[in-house]
Amino acid sequence: MNEPVRSSPPSPPTAATSDVLRVQQLSAARNEIVARLKQRIVGQDEVIELLLIALFARGHGLFVGVPGLAKTLLITTLAEALSLHSNRIQFTPDLMPSDVTGTDVLEEDATTGKRHFRFIHGPVFTNILLADEINRAPPKTQAALLQSMAEGQVTASGNTYALEQPYLVFATQNPIEQEGTYPLPEAQLDRFLFQIDVRYPSQHEEVDIVKRTTAPLPTTITPVLSAADIVGFQDLVPRVPAADHVVQHAVAVVRASRPDDRSSSELVRKNVAFGASPRASQGLILGAKARAILHGRYAAEIEDVRALIEPILTHRLVMNFRAEAEGVTPADVIEGIKQSIEP
């Protein structure tokens, strides 16, 4: 009698197969996250897109827009949709670095009478930190965020404390009121992956906003992902392939922003004092990878790079006096770069 055929056990999924499944999961989760945000936010599709790319690319975002455009609401709603803790700091001229990072307090043991210092964590110890009107605080206080943004840790009183992951800083800046403000130094601007310009809504969107906000508030937001899920997707982003010609295109764009580079145009040489650093090239590729998998694609493409040129470069270009006198803006220069560096 013939022996029955025994089927062999299925082989475990390979790392490549696992990554493909995770891309599919993230693409589906993206749609769910956007749906949650749309329960409270009207329009601002491009802003939401950049916010999610920054999140999964482990990048920080600088939001620039006039008051009343729901910048704060968008970020707090995102934290709810992702089961993340969020803190908000209102930056003011009298804000001290210890108000951001935390401070040591002297405590006395009731039983022994001995005194000791205990570190009280500041609002920087969270998953999503909203730094509201960051340019209203003096440079010393602004610099208190630098280590947390660059290294994911905080040093205070000689001790270093790791921040819980994921950790992201989203700062807002009001472009109208400049009196009593302190411009962000270039070193700190360079730590932000994107400058995200938040613009006025259309008339149709504004009507919808007024209807929603003058009616009973919607129910609470149901979380889509956990903190562990987000860290896993953040780890996935660097593994997304980017072909050599995609990387070369990103580098060419960034190098064209430097007035002393041979590839720069006359527009750049006349109006830019300092162009973007290699961190911008890195940001373009990481952002392109995150954008690709958020849309369910398995490799970064040139279209992903070109979609992110403006938010990557805008805050990194230092314009010279001639540009200010003639009204040449970073947006004008970036458009010229995009035209001169074709795919």
Secondary structure, 3 states (H helix, E strand, C coil): CCCCCCCCCCCCCCHHHHHHHHHHHHHHHHHHHHHHHCCCCCCCHHHHHHHHHHHHCCCEEEEECCCCCCHHHHHHHHHHHCCCCEEEEECCCCCCHHHHHEEEEEEECCCCCCEEEEEEECCCCCCEEEEECHHHCCHHHHHHHHHHHHHCEEEECCEEEECCCCCEEEEEECCCCCCCCCCCCHHHHCCEEEEEECCCCCHHHHHHHHHHHCCCCCCCCCCCCCHHHHHHHHHHHHHCCECHHHHHHHHHHHHCCCCCCCCCCHHHHHHEEECCCHHHHHHHHHHHHHHHHHCCCCCECHHHHHHCHHHHHHHHCEECHHHHHHCCCHHHHHHHHHHHCCC
